[in-house]
């Protein structure tokens, strides 16, 4: 294998020491951490709490209060009041310059407390530092991009059109009012930023519902938002279970818009609930990403690149590669190289130097993944690496070995999203066959083609059904380009991280004005 190929390695942990400020925050002065509503900490009327733990060591990091329907009511009320304000002083009246100033202040405070937010990702989220640091950088990148969009966005009255004799019409664009972001556990800081910045900068007051497995970063960011000077009620954080807190948000008619990121089944169910009272929604959901490797690719190099992406956050990345279609001329070399890459992954505790494959987020995920590994074999996949539970000395987290299966056209042993370092490799006779197989899935989030022939790569990439199609790369995300899914992976909404995202957080009305009849 060439030296260049062996340099391609998995995301890797540096040793992470938990900062005292994080431990102090988690301790909550001896009290469970409350939600943040109307600028105040709220314990919740259900008197219910849940624990959030480090998935690699099962250490309980914090006890958190669960917010129920009464707290959702309270938050919607606080956010509505903050939106309208008194005497023309609501968030909806606040100038773009002032919103930008507060967002930048919040980013500065996040950067001041970088180590605490990194601890949220590493300890609460189970991420290795190399990935957590990249995620942290998205806070500023995302905020700056949407500050720019807010500065040029056309809000308010559009250009008037003559509609009929004595009648004109124009559009009027305004924020929805109260909007909610329902966030999954795999990229808490990134996904909170992707929701929070465009929603706030377009003039909405927000409810953030973090995932029950990773509530700490949203609670910390909520605290920083208060310190930054956001008026009370503009930023509210409601921790709790999906079926309690999330459901109460979906059922609340005062929430005008929901941005949901998570699994397709939950997204479909929330959409049905929202439809009952006309709440609009955008959804960014799961995937089962494909990669097509053409015969002109270097099998060792590309197998390692694909391995790196498949293992990104231990495979718990929505758009990453889990299905590979490789030209049969290079298939055996490719499979050998990907097997070596997976075998070399250092399984360990995510805060210890050198770890590349840490624990998955919780026990439910662990049993789902182990079941999916068995099912791949049952459905006809030929195990190259069969996975199974892994042990890490001195740690009792949710560790699993990577799994790799060889398959062939017509054997669908990988139909669902398996959120782990898990891939099937199918040798194919042509790129057209690969495309047809890659597109034979209800998902449509991310896919890639690997070839030296860029023109051919682009031509094939355009034929994926996915929302994000890449050539010789995967999991790339840039502000200014939409990131969204097709099929059961997404929609409605224009995707995230583009100008349309900003406008998703606004509504447009048509205003008609006729001369007074004489
Ligand atoms: P999930 O759907 O179980 O939960 C997501 C969020 O929804 C959580 O906050 C949860 O509490 C809440 N929720 C659950 N049931 C609810 C209900 N009935 N009503 C309202 N809210 C409810 O997803 P997860 O397991 O946390 O996250 C992993 C999934 O997210 C994967 O499918 C992954 O691919 C997907 N994901 C997609 C993207 C994307 O941008 N497309 C990004 C990250 C993750």
Boltz pocket constraint, residues with backbone or C-beta under 6 A from the ligand:
constraints:
  - pocket:
      binder: B
      contacts: [[A, 182], [A, 183], [A, 184], [A, 185], [A, 186], [A, 187], [A, 209], [A, 210], [A, 211], [A, 212], [A, 240], [A, 241], [A, 242], [A, 243], [A, 245], [A, 246], [A, 247], [A, 248], [A, 250], [A, 261], [A, 262], [A, 263], [A, 264], [A, 266], [A, 267], [A, 269], [A, 270], [A, 284], [A, 285], [A, 286], [A, 287], [A, 317], [A, 318], [A, 319], [A, 417], [A, 445], [A, 483], [A, 485], [A, 489]]
      max_distance: 6.0
